Amino acid sequence: MCKQYGCVAVLDLKYSSVAAVKKTYKLVRKKDMLDQTVFQSSVKLYLQTVRKMDKKACLWYLANNISSAVIRTARNLKCQCVTVGTVTKSADNKAHKNGLQVCCWIEIPTSAKASRAMDKRYGKYGVDYIMENRFL
């Protein structure tokens, strides 16, 4: 679907084995989708596995919030972005100063008004991406 519509696929690597991560990477490569795919995980080993297979792969480190430890881990893994459930303006600034983009994962807003308020707040913070678990 992403290839057909020119979208970016964000694959959340929540597998139980490195072999499954490798299989997923190989499938993405076979489908010629590497330039349209983000590999995201909270499991460092899975991101390291993808990085070993592809030095140019787009990796996002998934964490609860932005801390010095999260930034250090994301940089060590050569991630482009951190995905978090909670973000503040100062944490967003700290991530950006360390060369990382920020994606905030949000619960689905209960109304259009709540959605606009959330977008405005995160826009003021400087968040680069907002991710929801639904199609818009």
C-alpha positions as CSV (number, residue, x, y, z in Angstrom):
1,M,0.0,0.0,0.0
2,C,2.8,2.5,0.9
3,K,4.6,1.9,-2.4
4,Q,1.4,2.3,-4.4
5,Y,0.6,5.7,-2.7
6,G,4.1,7.0,-2.2
7,C,3.8,6.8,1.6
8,V,6.5,6.0,4.2
9,A,6.0,2.7,6.1
10,V,7.0,2.8,9.7
11,L,7.7,-0.8,10.8
12,D,7.6,-1.3,14.5
13,L,10.0,-4.2,15.2
14,K,8.5,-6.1,18.1
15,Y,9.6,-9.6,17.2
16,S,10.9,-12.3,19.5
17,S,14.0,-13.0,17.5
18,V,16.8,-11.4,15.4
19,A,16.0,-13.9,12.7
20,A,12.5,-12.3,12.3
21,V,14.1,-8.9,12.1
22,K,16.5,-10.0,9.4
23,K,13.6,-11.7,7.5
24,T,11.6,-8.4,7.6
25,Y,14.5,-6.4,6.4
26,K,15.1,-8.8,3.5
27,L,11.4,-8.6,2.5
28,V,11.5,-4.8,2.5
29,R,14.6,-4.9,0.3
30,K,13.1,-7.5,-2.0
31,K,10.0,-5.2,-2.5
32,D,12.4,-2.3,-3.2
33,M,10.9,-0.2,-0.3
34,L,14.1,0.6,1.7
35,D,13.9,4.3,0.7
36,Q,10.3,4.4,1.9
37,T,10.7,2.5,5.2
38,V,11.4,3.5,8.8
39,F,12.5,0.7,11.1
40,Q,11.4,1.6,14.7
41,S,12.0,-0.3,17.9
42,S,12.6,0.0,21.6
43,V,14.9,-3.1,21.3
44,K,18.4,-2.0,20.7
45,L,19.5,-5.3,19.4
46,Y,16.9,-5.2,16.6
47,L,18.0,-1.7,15.5
48,Q,21.7,-2.9,15.6
49,T,20.7,-5.8,13.5
50,V,19.2,-3.6,10.8
51,R,22.1,-1.2,11.0
52,K,24.6,-4.0,10.4
53,M,22.6,-5.1,7.3
54,D,22.2,-1.5,6.0
55,K,24.3,1.5,6.9
56,K,21.8,3.8,5.3
57,A,18.6,2.4,6.8
58,C,16.3,4.9,8.5
59,L,16.1,3.9,12.2
60,W,13.9,5.4,14.9
61,Y,14.5,4.6,18.6
62,L,11.3,4.1,20.5
63,A,11.3,5.3,24.2
64,N,8.8,6.6,26.8
65,N,10.4,10.1,26.9
66,I,13.5,12.0,25.9
67,S,16.3,11.7,28.4
68,S,20.1,11.9,28.1
69,A,20.3,8.1,28.1
70,V,17.7,7.9,25.3
71,I,19.6,10.5,23.2
72,R,22.9,8.7,23.8
73,T,21.4,5.3,22.8
74,A,19.8,6.8,19.7
75,R,23.0,8.5,18.6
76,N,25.1,5.3,19.3
77,L,22.6,3.4,17.1
78,K,22.9,6.1,14.4
79,C,19.2,6.7,14.5
80,Q,17.6,9.6,12.7
81,C,14.8,10.1,15.2
82,V,13.4,9.2,18.6
83,T,9.8,8.3,19.0
84,V,8.3,9.1,22.4
85,G,4.9,9.1,24.1
86,T,5.7,12.2,26.1
87,V,7.6,15.3,25.0
88,T,8.3,18.7,26.4
89,K,9.7,21.7,24.6
90,S,13.1,21.5,26.5
91,A,13.4,17.7,25.7
92,D,12.6,18.4,22.1
93,N,15.2,21.1,21.9
94,K,17.8,18.8,23.6
95,A,17.1,16.1,21.0
96,H,17.4,18.5,18.1
97,K,20.7,19.9,19.5
98,N,22.0,16.4,19.4
99,G,21.0,15.9,15.8
100,L,17.9,13.9,16.3
101,Q,14.4,14.4,15.0
102,V,11.4,13.8,17.3
103,C,8.3,11.8,16.7
104,C,5.5,11.9,19.3
105,W,3.2,8.9,19.4
106,I,-0.3,10.0,20.5
107,E,-3.5,8.5,21.5
108,I,-6.3,9.2,19.0
109,P,-7.9,12.5,20.0
110,T,-11.6,12.3,21.0
111,S,-12.6,15.3,18.9
112,A,-11.4,17.5,16.0
113,K,-11.0,20.3,18.5
114,A,-8.8,18.2,20.7
115,S,-6.8,17.1,17.7
116,R,-6.2,20.7,16.6
117,A,-5.1,21.7,20.1
118,M,-2.7,18.8,20.2
119,D,-1.2,19.6,16.8
120,K,-0.8,23.2,17.9
121,R,0.9,22.3,21.2
122,Y,3.4,19.9,19.6
123,G,4.0,22.3,16.7
124,K,5.1,24.9,19.2
125,Y,7.4,22.4,20.8
126,G,9.1,21.7,17.4
127,V,8.1,18.0,17.1
128,D,9.0,16.8,13.6
129,Y,6.4,14.0,13.3
130,I,3.2,13.0,15.0
131,M,2.2,9.3,14.8
132,E,-1.3,7.9,15.5
133,N,-2.5,4.4,15.3
134,R,-5.1,5.1,12.7
135,F,-5.3,6.2,9.0
136,L,-6.1,9.8,8.6
